[in-house]
């Protein structure tokens, strides 16, 4: 009886392990696909548009708003979705030679306003946007701390504009983004992904 119980437990454990690994692998694949979808969308839109700066601002806002709407409709985490979408935005803007500082600012502003609209945690969504923005900035060789400064200022001002003036919220935004910048700069270099034109 003991041997049978042990064997059953072992089989169950193996099955759970296999299932979890499959789920995690699938999750990572989906996350990569979200980044690439956003990146391609941004590239295609900006390459087909007119003046890059103004169009880049509009596209950054539209894409982030669309990502938040998708997260709300499907019922998945807004912060994790904005993380991947924000990364794709910055990579896409960089691919076409756009200003990643402006894109980063508009992306985090759209994230904060979107979080407020759907009732999500503004500080968490701001950090999710920042994580994606700063990861992409590092991959393309940009100045992570300078972009973090731009993102922090934009997030705080946007939070204040939607009535999030509590010191706890502002502090959480500032500390969250600062922590992300330190972690990303201190992490091992990621393999640089090919641009949309190189694939």
Secondary structure, 3 states (H helix, E strand, C coil): CHHHHHHHHHHHHHHHHHHHHHHHHHHHHHHHHHHHHHHHHHHHHHHCCCCHHHHHHHHHHHHHHHHHHHHHHHCCCHHHHHHHHHHHHHHHHHHCCCCHHHHHHHHHHHHHHHHHHHCCCHHHHHHHHHHHHHHHHHHCCCCHHHHHHHHHHHHHHHHHHCCCCCHHHHHHHHHHHHHHHHHHHHCCCCCCCCCCCCC
